[in-house]
Amino acid sequence: MVAYSIISRLKGKGLKFPATTMLGSLSKYISTENTHFQPMNANFGIIKPLDTKIKDKKEKYKMLSDRAVKDIEKFREDII
C-alpha cells in the first residue's frame, strides 16, 4: 500500500484502493465520519457486497476474494 501510495503521488494521481478489497474497505471504514465508530478487524462484512446473493459462505467468500484480486490487479495497472 505504501509503494502504491508513493507511485500514485509521484504521478499526481489520488490513491484510493477499490472498496471491493479488504484494504479499500478498511480505509473507507476508518475515514468515514461515524459518531458511533468502533475499531474492528478485517472481515468480509465490510467489503462491498456482490451483485448476486450467494447462500453458501465458502462460495461467497471465494467470489469476493476472486473479485478483489481482479480489482486490485486493475488498480495496479491504472497506478503504474
DSSP file (Angstrom, degrees, kcal/mol; ACC not computed):
  #  RESIDUE AA STRUCTURE BP1 BP2  ACC     N-H-->O    O-->H-N    N-H-->O    O-->H-N    TCO  KAPPA ALPHA  PHI   PSI    X-CA   Y-CA   Z-CA
    1    1 A M     >        0   0    0      0, 0.0     4,-2.1     0, 0.0     5,-0.1   0.000 360.0 360.0 360.0 -39.0    0.0    0.0    0.0
    2    2 A V  H  >  +     0   0    0      2,-0.2     4,-2.5     1,-0.2     5,-0.2   0.921 360.0  49.9 -65.6 -43.4    2.9    2.3    0.8
    3    3 A A  H  > S+     0   0    0      1,-0.2     4,-2.5     2,-0.2     5,-0.2   0.932 111.9  47.5 -62.3 -45.5    4.6    1.6   -2.5
    4    4 A Y  H  > S+     0   0    0      1,-0.2     4,-2.7     2,-0.2    -1,-0.2   0.876 110.6  53.5 -62.5 -36.7    1.4    2.3   -4.5
    5    5 A S  H  X S+     0   0    0     -4,-2.1     4,-2.3     2,-0.2    -2,-0.2   0.919 110.2  46.5 -63.7 -44.2    0.9    5.5   -2.5
    6    6 A I  H  X S+     0   0    0     -4,-2.5     4,-2.4     2,-0.2    -2,-0.2   0.936 114.3  46.9 -63.8 -47.5    4.3    6.7   -3.3
    7    7 A I  H  X S+     0   0    0     -4,-2.5     4,-1.8     1,-0.2    -2,-0.2   0.922 112.1  51.8 -60.2 -44.6    3.9    5.9   -7.0
    8    8 A S  H  <>S+     0   0    0     -4,-2.7     5,-3.0     1,-0.2     4,-0.3   0.909 111.3  46.2 -59.8 -44.9    0.5    7.5   -7.1
    9    9 A R  H ><5S+     0   0    0     -4,-2.3     3,-1.1     1,-0.2    -1,-0.2   0.895 109.9  53.5 -67.1 -39.9    1.8   10.7   -5.6
   10   10 A L  H 3<5S+     0   0    0     -4,-2.4    -1,-0.2     1,-0.3    -2,-0.2   0.844 112.4  45.1 -63.2 -32.4    4.8   10.9   -7.9
   11   11 A K  T 3<5S-     0   0    0     -4,-1.8    -1,-0.3    -5,-0.2    -2,-0.2   0.405 116.2-115.1 -91.8   2.7    2.4   10.6  -10.9
   12   12 A G  T < 5S+     0   0    0     -3,-1.1     2,-0.3    -4,-0.3    -3,-0.2   0.738  71.7 132.5  73.0  22.8    0.0   13.1   -9.4
   13   13 A K      < -     0   0    0     -5,-3.0     2,-0.3    -6,-0.2    -1,-0.3  -0.741  58.9-114.7-104.7 155.0   -2.8   10.6   -9.0
   14   14 A G        -     0   0    0     -2,-0.3     2,-0.6    -3,-0.1    -5,-0.0  -0.689  26.5-131.0 -85.4 140.4   -5.0   10.1   -6.0
   15   15 A L        +     0   0    0     -2,-0.3     2,-0.3   -10,-0.1   -10,-0.1  -0.825  39.6 152.9 -95.5 120.1   -4.7    6.8   -4.2
   16   16 A K        -     0   0    0     -2,-0.6     3,-0.1    59,-0.1     8,-0.1  -0.814  33.3-143.9-147.6 103.8   -8.0    5.0   -3.4
   17   17 A F        -     0   0    0     -2,-0.3    55,-0.1     1,-0.1    11,-0.1  -0.366  38.9 -91.0 -65.2 146.3   -8.0    1.3   -3.1
   18   18 A P    >   -     0   0    0      0, 0.0     3,-1.8     0, 0.0     6,-0.4  -0.271  25.4-129.0 -60.0 142.5  -11.1   -0.4   -4.5
   19   19 A A  T 3  S+     0   0    0      1,-0.3    29,-1.8     5,-0.2    49,-0.1   0.557 106.0  70.3 -68.3  -7.5  -14.0   -0.9   -2.0
   20   20 A T  T 3  S+     0   0    0     27,-0.2    -1,-0.3    47,-0.1     2,-0.3   0.486  90.7  74.0 -87.5  -3.3  -14.1   -4.5   -3.1
   21   21 A T  S <> S-     0   0    0     -3,-1.8     4,-2.6     1,-0.1     5,-0.2  -0.728  87.9-120.0-107.1 159.5  -10.7   -5.2   -1.5
   22   22 A M  H  > S+     0   0    0     -2,-0.3     4,-2.8     2,-0.2     5,-0.2   0.921 114.4  48.8 -64.7 -43.7  -10.0   -5.5    2.2
   23   23 A L  H  > S+     0   0    0      1,-0.2     4,-2.5     2,-0.2     5,-0.2   0.916 113.3  47.5 -61.9 -42.5   -7.6   -2.6    2.2
   24   24 A G  H  > S+     0   0    0     -6,-0.4     4,-2.0     2,-0.2    -5,-0.2   0.905 113.5  47.4 -64.4 -41.7  -10.1   -0.4    0.4
   25   25 A S  H  X S+     0   0    0     -4,-2.6     4,-2.4    -7,-0.3    -2,-0.2   0.911 113.8  47.0 -67.3 -42.8  -12.9   -1.4    2.7
   26   26 A L  H  X S+     0   0    0     -4,-2.8     4,-2.5     2,-0.2     5,-0.2   0.913 112.6  48.8 -66.4 -42.1  -10.9   -0.8    5.9
   27   27 A S  H  X S+     0   0    0     -4,-2.5     4,-1.2    -5,-0.2    -1,-0.2   0.884 112.8  48.5 -66.7 -35.8   -9.6    2.6    4.7
   28   28 A K  H  X S+     0   0    0     -4,-2.0     4,-1.0    -5,-0.2    -2,-0.2   0.915 111.2  51.5 -66.2 -42.2  -13.1    3.6    3.8
   29   29 A Y  H  < S+     0   0    0     -4,-2.4     3,-0.5     1,-0.2    -2,-0.2   0.920 113.2  42.6 -61.9 -45.3  -14.4    2.5    7.2
   30   30 A I  H  < S+     0   0    0     -4,-2.5    -1,-0.2     1,-0.2    -2,-0.2   0.718 116.6  47.9 -77.8 -18.0  -11.8    4.4    9.2
   31   31 A S  H  < S+     0   0    0     -4,-1.2     2,-0.5    -5,-0.2    -1,-0.2   0.496  90.1  94.1-100.3  -3.2  -12.0    7.6    7.1
   32   32 A T  S  < S-     0   0    0     -4,-1.0     2,-0.1    -3,-0.5    -4,-0.0  -0.768  84.7-112.7 -90.7 130.3  -15.9    7.8    7.0
   33   33 A E        +     0   0    0     -2,-0.5     2,-0.3     2,-0.0    -2,-0.1  -0.395  46.7 163.5 -63.5 131.5  -17.3   10.0    9.7
   34   34 A N    >   -     0   0    0     -2,-0.1     3,-1.3    -4,-0.1    -2,-0.0  -0.907  34.3-154.8-153.4 118.8  -19.3    8.0   12.2
   35   35 A T  T 3  S+     0   0    0     -2,-0.3    -1,-0.1     1,-0.3    -2,-0.0   0.716 101.1  46.7 -69.2 -18.9  -20.4    9.1   15.7
   36   36 A H  T 3  S+     0   0    0      2,-0.1    -1,-0.3     0, 0.0     0, 0.0  -0.142  82.2 165.3-112.3  36.2  -20.5    5.5   16.8
   37   37 A F    <   -     0   0    0     -3,-1.3    -7,-0.0    -7,-0.0    -4,-0.0  -0.279  12.4-175.5 -58.1 133.2  -17.1    4.5   15.4
   38   38 A Q        -     0   0    0      2,-0.0    -2,-0.1     0, 0.0    -1,-0.0  -0.998  27.1-119.6-129.7 127.3  -15.8    1.1   16.7
   39   39 A P        +     0   0    0      0, 0.0     2,-0.3     0, 0.0    -9,-0.0  -0.323  41.2 178.7 -59.7 147.9  -12.4   -0.2   15.8
   40   40 A M        -     0   0    0    -14,-0.1     2,-0.1     3,-0.0     3,-0.1  -0.985  27.5-114.7-149.7 159.8  -12.6   -3.6   14.1
   41   41 A N        -     0   0    0     -2,-0.3     2,-0.1     1,-0.1     0, 0.0  -0.396  54.6 -74.4 -84.0 168.9  -10.5   -6.3   12.5
   42   42 A A        +     0   0    0     -2,-0.1     2,-0.3     3,-0.0    -1,-0.1  -0.443  65.0 158.5 -63.7 135.5  -10.6   -7.1    8.8
   43   43 A N    >   -     0   0    0     -2,-0.1     3,-1.4   -21,-0.1     4,-0.3  -0.984  53.2-114.1-157.5 156.6  -13.8   -9.1    7.9
   44   44 A F  G >  S+     0   0    0     -2,-0.3     3,-0.9     1,-0.3    -2,-0.0   0.677 103.7  77.6 -66.8 -17.1  -15.9   -9.9    4.9
   45   45 A G  G 3  S+     0   0    0      1,-0.2    -1,-0.3     4,-0.0    -3,-0.0   0.706  93.0  49.1 -67.5 -20.7  -18.8   -7.9    6.3
   46   46 A I  G <  S+     0   0    0     -3,-1.4    -1,-0.2     2,-0.1     2,-0.2   0.528  88.3 101.6 -97.7  -5.7  -17.3   -4.5    5.4
   47   47 A I  S <  S-     0   0    0     -3,-0.9   -27,-0.2    -4,-0.3     3,-0.1  -0.526  91.0 -90.9 -78.0 144.7  -16.5   -5.4    1.8
   48   48 A K        -     0   0    0    -29,-1.8    -1,-0.1    -2,-0.2    -2,-0.1  -0.316  55.1-110.7 -52.4 128.9  -18.8   -4.1   -0.9
   49   49 A P        -     0   0    0      0, 0.0    -1,-0.1     0, 0.0     4,-0.1  -0.148  29.4-101.4 -65.8 160.0  -21.4   -6.8   -1.4
   50   50 A L        -     0   0    0      2,-0.2     4,-0.0     1,-0.1    14,-0.0  -0.336  27.0-118.1 -71.7 160.7  -21.6   -9.0   -4.5
   51   51 A D  S    S+     0   0    0     -2,-0.1     2,-0.3     2,-0.1    -1,-0.1   0.760  99.0  49.3 -72.4 -24.6  -24.3   -8.1   -7.1
   52   52 A T  S    S-     0   0    0      2,-0.0     2,-0.4     0, 0.0    -2,-0.2  -0.862  90.6-111.4-116.6 151.3  -25.9  -11.5   -6.6
   53   53 A K        -     0   0    0     -2,-0.3     2,-0.4    -4,-0.1    -2,-0.1  -0.663  30.8-172.5 -80.7 130.5  -27.0  -13.3   -3.4
   54   54 A I        -     0   0    0     -2,-0.4    -4,-0.1     1,-0.1     6,-0.1  -0.992  10.6-171.3-123.9 122.5  -24.9  -16.4   -2.5
   55   55 A K        +     0   0    0     -2,-0.4     2,-0.6     5,-0.0    -1,-0.1   0.855  66.2  83.7 -82.4 -35.9  -26.0  -18.5    0.4
   56   56 A D     >  -     0   0    0      1,-0.2     4,-2.7     2,-0.1     5,-0.2  -0.576  69.1-153.7 -72.7 115.8  -23.0  -20.8    0.6
   57   57 A K  H  > S+     0   0    0     -2,-0.6     4,-3.0     1,-0.2     5,-0.3   0.894  91.9  51.7 -60.3 -43.2  -20.4  -18.9    2.7
   58   58 A K  H  > S+     0   0    0      1,-0.2     4,-2.1     2,-0.2    -1,-0.2   0.932 113.7  44.2 -59.9 -45.1  -17.4  -20.7    1.1
   59   59 A E  H  > S+     0   0    0      2,-0.2     4,-2.4     1,-0.2    -2,-0.2   0.905 114.3  50.3 -65.6 -41.6  -18.6  -19.9   -2.4
   60   60 A K  H  X S+     0   0    0     -4,-2.7     4,-2.5     2,-0.2    -2,-0.2   0.933 112.0  46.3 -62.6 -47.2  -19.5  -16.3   -1.4
   61   61 A Y  H  X S+     0   0    0     -4,-3.0     4,-2.4     1,-0.2    -1,-0.2   0.859 112.0  51.9 -65.6 -35.4  -16.1  -15.7    0.2
   62   62 A K  H  X S+     0   0    0     -4,-2.1     4,-2.9    -5,-0.3    -1,-0.2   0.921 111.0  47.2 -65.9 -43.0  -14.3  -17.2   -2.8
   63   63 A M  H  X S+     0   0    0     -4,-2.4     4,-2.3     2,-0.2    -2,-0.2   0.896 112.4  49.7 -66.0 -39.4  -16.3  -15.0   -5.2
   64   64 A L  H  X S+     0   0    0     -4,-2.5     4,-2.2     2,-0.2    -2,-0.2   0.913 113.6  46.7 -62.6 -42.3  -15.5  -11.9   -3.0
   65   65 A S  H  X S+     0   0    0     -4,-2.4     4,-2.4     2,-0.2    -2,-0.2   0.918 111.6  49.8 -66.4 -44.6  -11.8  -12.9   -3.0
   66   66 A D  H  X S+     0   0    0     -4,-2.9     4,-2.1     1,-0.2    -2,-0.2   0.911 112.0  48.6 -61.4 -42.4  -11.7  -13.5   -6.7
   67   67 A R  H  X S+     0   0    0     -4,-2.3     4,-2.6     1,-0.2    -1,-0.2   0.908 110.2  51.8 -63.7 -41.6  -13.3  -10.1   -7.4
   68   68 A A  H  X S+     0   0    0     -4,-2.2     4,-2.6     2,-0.2     5,-0.2   0.905 108.4  50.9 -62.0 -42.0  -10.9   -8.4   -5.1
   69   69 A V  H  X S+     0   0    0     -4,-2.4     4,-2.0     2,-0.2    -1,-0.2   0.930 112.2  46.6 -62.5 -45.1   -7.9   -9.9   -6.9
   70   70 A K  H  X S+     0   0    0     -4,-2.1     4,-2.1     1,-0.2    -2,-0.2   0.920 114.3  47.7 -62.0 -43.5   -9.2   -8.8  -10.3
   71   71 A D  H  X S+     0   0    0     -4,-2.6     4,-2.4     1,-0.2    -2,-0.2   0.871 111.1  49.4 -68.4 -36.6   -9.9   -5.3   -9.0
   72   72 A I  H  X S+     0   0    0     -4,-2.6     4,-2.4     2,-0.2    -1,-0.2   0.854 109.9  52.3 -72.4 -32.7   -6.5   -4.9   -7.3
   73   73 A E  H  X S+     0   0    0     -4,-2.0     4,-2.1    -5,-0.2    -2,-0.2   0.914 111.9  45.7 -66.0 -41.7   -4.8   -6.0  -10.5
   74   74 A K  H  X S+     0   0    0     -4,-2.1     4,-2.2     2,-0.2    -2,-0.2   0.908 112.2  52.0 -65.8 -41.4   -6.8   -3.4  -12.5
   75   75 A F  H  X S+     0   0    0     -4,-2.4     4,-2.0     1,-0.2    -2,-0.2   0.918 108.9  50.4 -59.0 -45.2   -6.0   -0.8   -9.8
   76   76 A R  H  X S+     0   0    0     -4,-2.4     4,-2.7     1,-0.2    -1,-0.2   0.907 109.6  50.5 -61.6 -42.7   -2.3   -1.7  -10.0
   77   77 A E  H  < S+     0   0    0     -4,-2.1    -1,-0.2     1,-0.2    -2,-0.2   0.895 110.3  50.0 -63.0 -39.3   -2.3   -1.3  -13.8
   78   78 A D  H  < S+     0   0    0     -4,-2.2    -1,-0.2     2,-0.2    -2,-0.2   0.860 114.5  44.1 -67.9 -35.2   -4.0    2.1  -13.5
   79   79 A I  H  <        0   0    0     -4,-2.0    -2,-0.2     1,-0.2    -1,-0.2   0.917 360.0 360.0 -75.9 -44.6   -1.4    3.3  -11.0
   80   80 A I     <        0   0    0     -4,-2.7    -1,-0.2    -5,-0.2    -2,-0.2   0.451 360.0 360.0 -89.3 360.0    1.7    2.0  -12.7
